[in-house]
Amino acid sequence: MKSSTKSSLALRLAAALSLAIPLMAQAQTGENFQLYVTNERSADVTVINAADLQPAATIGVGKRPRGIHASADGKLVYVALSGTPIAVPTIDAQGNPVFQRGKDDDDDESSHADKAADGIGVIDVAQHKLVNKLLVGSDPEEFALSRSGAELYISNEDVKTASVISLSSGKVEHIIPIAQEPEGVATSPDGKTFYVTCEAGGEVFVVDTASFKVVGHFSVPPRPRSMAFLLDSAIGFIPSESTGQINVIDTANYKVLKTIALPQGSRPMSVKVSLDGKKVYVSNGRAGTVSVLDSHSYELLDSIKVGTRPWGMVISPDGKFLYTANGPSNDISVVDLRTNKETGRVKAGESPWGIAIVGR
């Protein structure tokens, strides 16, 4: 073989190896966990191996799976299920009332609720199988685990309540009246309270986890979807979808400290705080982006382009990656938080909504 040919082959081999090394490195980074993704329209949960971003299982769970969280020991995954059809939202992107179908991409022509489908599904991680369904009241959308992991705090969207269920008995122990369309639920870092955001009127309720009485009540701009907390101070963050804002909350006094405008076109959904507490990530829905803010100065640091209409988000256990559920494009974006760049997408089911992480 001529030396020039050998040289050419060597160059091509080197080039091929240079392309392969990043992929090999990604598969060997120790990402020993799985992503569990709820697919609202296909009534199932997609399980994805984080190490190689390959599907591991598809688990049928029941109608409209949305909120999803893993037990503290990682042996179970809980999924909010609802037989209430996807319906016309009460207000549009500008906060105005919606009176007709077909005006929003949340719309569906179905109109009859199947109350027998409501509940919290329980997935056995070892079996990749739905093993139980807990009856937790009407139309559960989101929920949070208690700090001890012994209870679930649940929003019951269509009946204006929050419910509390004991996981040992499987029974609802408390029902707390709140306001119209409760959605997001978050347990405070000290476990002494949980917060429920009410989508329609922008009301936020704070419930004491000892007495299960409402101890705080304040309002933010319309369609608050979720909440996250700083661990080193009495600060929380609540997005307002309709106005494209993120609200900074004084969690010691239950009031809004500051409201920050996100980039134009943002319809914020999910909010997460980085593991080191220095940054806040907000999924911006139809804008197709994730905003990155400084968690103390509230300065906008970056805007990350991801998939179509990102909703639920989760951060990897090592804090290096962020994953977003992109409903209309039926996929999951993988974001490298060291570069704030989307590095890939993984197919999920129909209309992925929420994501949870389970160690292996």
CORGIDA-V47082 format. One line per field, one symbol per residue. phi: phi as a letter, one per 30 degrees, with the letter a starting at -180 (. if undefined). burial: # if it has 24 or more other ideal C-beta (glycine too) atoms within 12 Angstrom, else .. A space follows every 10 residues. Layout:
BEGIN
phi=???
burial=???
END
This chain:
BEGIN
phi=.ddddedddd dddddddddd eedddddbdi dcabcccdcd ccibbccbdd dchcdcabcd bkdhdbebbc dddidbbcbd bbcdddbddd bcdcicdccb dicadddadd bcdcddddlc dccdddchbd cabcdbjdhd cbabddddic bccbccdcbi bcbbcdddci cdcbbcdbbd hdbdbbdded idbbcbccdd cidbcccddc chcdcaaabb eeidcaabbd dcadbbbbdc ddcibbcccd ddchadcabc dceejdbdcc bbcdddicbb cbdchddibb dcbddcdidd cabcdbddhd cdbacdecic bbbcccedch bcdccdddch bdclbbdbdd iecbbbcbdc
burial=.......... .......... ........#. #.######## ########## #.#.#####. ########## #....##### #######.## ###.#..#.. ...#.#.... ......#### ###.#..#.# ..######## ######.... ########## #####.#... .#####.### #########. ..######## #########. .#.#.##### ########## ....###### #########. #..#.##.## .##..##### ####....## ########## ###.#..#.# ..######## #######..# #######.## #######..# .######### #########.
END
